[in-house]
Amino acid sequence: MKIAIYNAQPYEKRYFDRYNRTLGHELLYVDTHFDTTTLALCNPSPVICVFVNDQIQKPLLEQMRDQGVRMIALRCSGFNHVDIRAANELGIVVANVPGYSPYAVAEHAVALILCLIRKVLRAHARVHEGNFSLNGLMGFDLHGKTVGVVGTGRIGCAFASIMRGFGCGLLGTDPVVNEKCLGLGMEYVSLETLCRHSDIISLHCPLLPDTHHLIDEHALSTMKSGVCLINTSRGAVIDTPAAIHRLKSGKIGYLGLDVYEEEESLFFEDHSDTVLSDDVFARLLTFNNVLITGHQGYFTREAITDIARTTLANVAEFEETGSCSNQLIAPPSG
């Protein structure tokens, strides 16, 4: 099938081209974001392939249907940027990549923790300036600390397994209990209990109506003073202004972010020669106990391989059967 792949980076194109050799799809790379003004550039394609930073809501979906688009192939696991219910009603199949390497994101969360609590970036900068003083660089042991895991699916469980290896105690919160996490010694508790007793809290939950600003002023107020808070899930799980308030008060001792609520206009592009217009993001950058990466947690060879293979396989399955095993169906309304 003809697949219009929007805003693909050079590294993505290499993997898509490699794994398309055996499938024989016609790949059209459109080097821009997908929206109402760029839909016509696919001219026409029955399949549109997009990433997490392209918003696809009902008006755009109606245009897509009218232009003959039959499938949206998401090259990501998250799907909160697509109106799935509207797509279902319009007869457009939406499929995601639910199973790429969970270790990629889990290990990145651990990297953020270690860099923050051992002040690795500050130490690196000092050494390059010839300053070998240890003043201000004292960290703390992970061994014996309590780690709270919010969302214990495949990624949360992989993260918990790593932290268990450091000798940490594990608290978890999730509507669904993961037996593998129980096997690691995790105790399932309420979010409030997790916040009160965890030295480190790592977010691994999807963005849903119930998790939007899950970490708000109230949740932050119940956390231990000096808590290390990590978010590699979705930016809007944290109320960012509330987090900034708690950074200023010292309640948050360390904040590691790989995602940001308003990242759509920032991440995956080079803005180094422009003025940063997002005042909230700019404020975050002023804290020396905040570490931000640009949504790169998933970015490993293994994960990109899984994403390319699964995305193309989803399209092949749709071409053959008219549906897809990774198809997304909105829950019944009401």
C-alpha positions as CSV (number, residue, x, y, z in Angstrom):
1,M,0.0,0.0,0.0
2,K,1.0,3.6,-0.4
3,I,1.9,5.1,3.0
4,A,2.5,8.8,3.6
5,I,4.9,9.0,6.5
6,Y,4.8,12.5,7.9
7,N,7.7,14.3,9.7
8,A,10.0,11.2,9.6
9,Q,13.5,12.0,10.8
10,P,16.5,10.6,8.8
11,Y,17.1,7.9,11.4
12,E,13.5,6.7,11.1
13,K,13.7,6.6,7.3
14,R,16.6,4.2,7.4
15,Y,14.8,1.7,9.5
16,F,11.5,2.0,7.6
17,D,13.3,1.5,4.3
18,R,15.2,-1.5,5.6
19,Y,12.2,-3.3,6.9
20,N,10.0,-2.4,3.9
21,R,12.2,-4.4,1.5
22,T,10.3,-7.6,2.3
23,L,6.9,-6.0,2.4
24,G,7.0,-3.8,-0.7
25,H,4.9,-0.9,0.5
26,E,5.2,2.4,-1.4
27,L,6.6,4.9,1.2
28,L,6.1,8.6,0.6
29,Y,8.1,10.7,3.1
30,V,6.5,14.1,3.8
31,D,9.0,16.2,5.7
32,T,6.5,18.3,7.7
33,H,3.9,17.9,10.4
34,F,0.5,16.5,9.6
35,D,-2.4,18.9,9.8
36,T,-5.2,20.3,7.7
37,T,-2.8,22.3,5.5
38,T,-0.4,19.4,4.8
39,L,-3.0,16.6,4.2
40,A,-3.0,17.3,0.5
41,L,0.7,16.6,0.3
42,C,0.0,12.8,0.5
43,N,-1.8,13.1,-2.8
44,P,-3.6,10.7,-2.1
45,S,-2.5,7.9,0.2
46,P,-4.9,5.4,1.8
47,V,-2.5,5.2,4.8
48,I,-1.2,8.1,6.9
49,C,1.7,7.4,9.3
50,V,2.3,10.0,12.2
51,F,4.1,10.3,15.5
52,V,3.1,11.6,18.9
53,N,3.3,15.3,18.1
54,D,0.6,15.5,15.4
55,Q,-2.9,16.3,16.6
56,I,-5.7,14.5,14.7
57,Q,-9.1,15.5,15.8
58,K,-12.6,15.1,14.3
59,P,-12.4,18.0,11.7
60,L,-9.2,16.7,10.3
61,L,-10.4,13.1,10.4
62,E,-13.4,14.2,8.3
63,Q,-11.1,15.7,5.7
64,M,-9.0,12.6,5.7
65,R,-12.1,10.4,5.0
66,D,-13.2,12.7,2.2
67,Q,-9.7,12.4,0.7
68,G,-9.8,8.6,0.8
69,V,-7.6,7.9,3.9
70,R,-8.6,4.5,5.3
71,M,-5.9,4.0,8.0
72,I,-3.8,5.9,10.4
73,A,-0.7,4.0,11.3
74,L,0.8,5.4,14.5
75,R,4.5,4.9,14.9
76,C,4.2,5.2,18.7
77,S,2.3,3.5,21.5
78,G,0.5,6.6,22.8
79,F,-2.7,7.7,21.1
80,N,-4.1,10.5,23.2
81,H,-3.4,12.9,20.2
82,V,-5.9,11.1,18.1
83,D,-9.7,11.2,18.5
84,I,-10.2,7.5,18.4
85,R,-13.9,7.6,18.8
86,A,-14.4,9.9,15.8
87,A,-12.0,7.8,13.7
88,N,-14.1,4.7,14.5
89,E,-17.3,6.5,13.6
90,L,-15.8,7.6,10.3
91,G,-14.6,4.2,9.4
92,I,-10.9,5.0,9.6
93,V,-8.7,2.3,11.2
94,V,-6.2,3.5,13.8
95,A,-3.4,1.2,14.8
96,N,-0.5,1.8,17.2
97,V,2.7,0.1,18.2
98,P,2.0,-1.2,21.7
99,G,4.9,-3.5,22.2
100,Y,8.2,-1.7,21.4
101,S,11.1,-2.2,23.9
102,P,9.9,-1.4,27.4
103,Y,13.5,-1.4,28.5
104,A,14.3,1.7,26.5
105,V,12.0,4.0,28.5
106,A,12.6,2.2,31.8
107,E,16.3,2.5,31.5
108,H,16.1,6.2,30.5
109,A,14.1,6.9,33.7
110,V,16.9,5.2,35.7
111,A,19.4,7.3,33.8
112,L,17.6,10.5,34.8
113,I,17.5,9.4,38.4
114,L,21.2,8.7,38.6
115,C,22.2,11.9,36.8
116,L,20.1,13.9,39.2
117,I,20.8,12.4,42.6
118,R,24.6,12.1,41.9
119,K,24.7,15.5,40.2
120,V,26.5,14.1,37.2
121,L,25.9,17.0,34.8
122,R,27.2,19.6,37.3
123,A,30.2,17.4,38.1
124,H,31.0,17.0,34.3
125,A,30.8,20.7,33.8
126,R,33.1,21.4,36.7
127,V,35.8,18.9,35.5
128,H,35.8,20.5,32.1
129,E,36.6,23.8,33.8
130,G,39.4,22.3,35.8
131,N,37.3,22.5,39.0
132,F,37.6,19.2,41.0
133,S,35.9,20.4,44.2
134,L,33.2,18.1,45.6
135,N,31.4,20.9,47.4
136,G,27.7,20.8,46.5
137,L,27.9,17.4,44.8
138,M,26.9,15.1,47.6
139,G,24.2,12.6,46.5
140,F,22.6,9.6,48.2
141,D,22.5,5.8,47.9
142,L,19.6,4.2,46.0
143,H,20.0,1.1,48.1
144,G,17.3,1.0,50.8
145,K,15.2,3.8,49.4
146,T,11.5,3.4,48.6
147,V,10.5,3.9,45.0
148,G,7.0,4.6,43.9
149,V,5.9,3.4,40.5
150,V,2.8,5.0,39.1
151,G,1.6,2.7,36.3
152,T,2.9,-0.9,36.4
153,G,2.4,-2.1,32.8
154,R,5.3,-3.4,30.7
155,I,7.5,-0.2,31.1
156,G,6.6,0.3,34.8
157,C,7.4,-3.3,35.5
158,A,10.7,-3.1,33.7
159,F,11.6,0.0,35.7
160,A,10.6,-1.7,39.0
161,S,12.8,-4.7,38.2
162,I,15.8,-2.4,37.7
163,M,15.2,-0.5,40.9
164,R,14.8,-3.8,42.8
165,G,18.3,-4.6,41.6
166,F,19.5,-1.5,43.3
167,G,18.0,-2.8,46.6
168,C,15.0,-0.4,46.7
169,G,11.7,-1.1,48.2
170,L,8.8,-0.9,45.7
171,L,5.4,0.7,46.0
172,G,3.0,0.7,43.1
173,T,-0.3,2.1,42.0
174,D,-2.4,1.0,39.1
175,P,-6.0,-0.1,38.5
176,V,-4.6,-3.5,37.3
177,V,-2.3,-5.4,39.5
178,N,0.8,-6.8,37.6
179,E,1.7,-10.3,39.0
180,K,5.3,-9.8,37.8
181,C,5.5,-6.7,40.0
182,L,4.1,-8.6,43.0
183,G,6.9,-11.1,42.3
184,L,9.4,-8.3,42.7
185,G,8.0,-7.6,46.2
186,M,6.0,-4.5,45.1
187,E,3.2,-3.5,47.5
188,Y,0.2,-1.9,45.7
189,V,-1.2,1.1,47.5
190,S,-3.2,4.3,46.8
191,L,-1.6,7.2,45.0
192,E,-1.7,9.2,48.2
193,T,0.0,6.5,50.2
194,L,2.6,6.1,47.5
195,C,3.3,9.8,47.5
196,R,3.7,10.0,51.2
197,H,6.2,7.2,51.6
198,S,8.3,7.2,48.4
199,D,11.7,8.8,48.2
200,I,11.6,8.5,44.4
201,I,8.4,8.5,42.3
202,S,8.5,7.5,38.6
203,L,5.5,8.0,36.3
204,H,4.7,5.3,33.7
205,C,1.0,5.7,33.1
206,P,-0.9,6.6,29.9
207,L,-2.5,10.0,29.5
208,L,-6.2,9.5,30.0
209,P,-8.9,11.8,31.4
210,D,-8.3,10.2,34.9
211,T,-4.5,10.7,34.7
212,H,-4.5,14.3,33.3
213,H,-2.7,16.3,36.0
214,L,-2.7,13.3,38.2
215,I,0.4,14.8,39.9
216,D,-1.3,18.1,40.9
217,E,-0.9,20.5,43.8
218,H,-2.5,18.1,46.2
219,A,-0.5,15.1,45.2
220,L,2.7,17.2,45.3
221,S,1.8,18.5,48.8
222,T,1.6,14.9,50.2
223,M,5.1,13.9,48.9
224,K,8.2,13.7,51.1
225,S,10.3,16.8,51.2
226,G,13.1,16.6,48.7
227,V,11.4,13.8,46.7
228,C,12.9,12.8,43.3
229,L,10.1,12.9,40.7
230,I,10.6,11.4,37.3
231,N,8.2,11.6,34.3
232,T,8.9,9.5,31.1
233,S,5.2,8.9,30.4
234,R,3.2,11.9,29.1
235,G,3.7,15.5,29.9
236,A,0.2,16.3,31.0
237,V,0.3,13.8,33.8
238,I,2.1,16.5,35.8
239,D,0.6,19.9,36.5
240,T,3.8,21.8,35.5
241,P,3.0,25.2,37.2
242,A,2.3,23.3,40.4
243,A,5.6,21.4,40.1
244,I,7.4,24.7,39.6
245,H,5.8,26.0,42.8
246,R,7.0,22.9,44.7
247,L,10.5,23.2,43.2
248,K,10.7,26.7,44.6
249,S,9.6,25.6,48.0
250,G,12.0,22.6,48.1
251,K,9.3,20.0,48.3
252,I,10.7,18.6,45.0
253,G,14.3,18.0,45.4
254,Y,15.0,16.5,41.9
255,L,12.8,16.6,38.8
256,G,13.6,14.6,35.7
257,L,11.4,15.0,32.6
258,D,11.5,13.4,29.2
259,V,8.1,14.7,28.4
260,Y,6.4,18.1,28.7
261,E,2.8,19.1,28.5
262,E,3.3,21.6,25.7
263,E,6.0,19.7,24.0
264,E,4.3,19.5,20.6
265,S,5.7,22.9,19.4
266,L,9.2,22.2,21.0
267,F,10.4,18.7,20.8
268,F,12.0,16.8,17.9
269,E,13.0,20.1,16.2
270,D,16.1,22.3,16.4
271,H,15.2,25.6,18.0
272,S,18.7,26.6,19.0
273,D,18.7,29.8,16.9
274,T,15.3,31.0,18.0
275,V,13.9,32.7,21.2
276,L,12.2,30.3,23.5
277,S,8.6,31.6,23.8
278,D,7.3,29.1,26.3
279,D,7.7,30.9,29.6
280,V,6.8,27.8,31.7
281,F,9.4,25.7,30.0
282,A,11.9,28.5,30.3
283,R,11.3,28.7,34.0
284,L,12.0,24.9,34.4
285,L,15.3,25.4,32.8
286,T,16.4,27.9,35.5
287,F,16.5,25.2,38.2
288,N,19.8,23.3,38.7
289,N,17.9,20.3,40.1
290,V,15.8,19.8,37.0
291,L,17.0,17.6,34.1
292,I,15.0,17.6,30.9
293,T,15.5,15.5,27.8
294,G,13.5,15.9,24.6
295,H,11.3,12.8,24.6
296,Q,14.2,10.5,23.8
297,G,13.3,7.8,26.3
298,Y,12.1,5.5,23.5
299,F,15.1,6.3,21.3
300,T,17.2,3.1,21.2
301,R,18.1,0.9,18.2
302,E,16.0,-1.9,19.6
303,A,12.9,0.3,20.0
304,I,13.2,2.0,16.6
305,T,13.6,-1.4,15.0
306,D,10.4,-2.6,16.8
307,I,8.5,0.5,15.8
308,A,9.4,0.3,12.1
309,R,8.6,-3.4,11.9
310,T,5.3,-3.2,13.7
311,T,4.1,-0.1,11.9
312,L,4.7,-1.7,8.5
313,A,3.3,-5.0,9.6
314,N,0.1,-3.2,10.9
315,V,-0.4,-1.8,7.4
316,A,0.3,-5.2,5.7
317,E,-2.3,-6.8,8.0
318,F,-4.8,-4.1,7.2
319,E,-4.2,-4.4,3.5
320,E,-4.8,-8.2,3.7
321,T,-7.7,-8.3,6.1
322,G,-9.2,-4.8,6.3
323,S,-8.5,-4.7,10.0
324,C,-5.5,-4.9,12.4
325,S,-4.7,-6.8,15.6
326,N,-3.3,-3.5,17.0
327,Q,-6.4,-1.5,16.0
328,L,-7.6,1.0,18.6
329,I,-11.3,0.9,19.5
330,A,-12.8,3.6,21.7
331,P,-14.7,2.3,24.8
332,P,-18.5,2.6,24.7
333,S,-19.7,6.1,25.6
334,G,-21.6,6.6,28.9
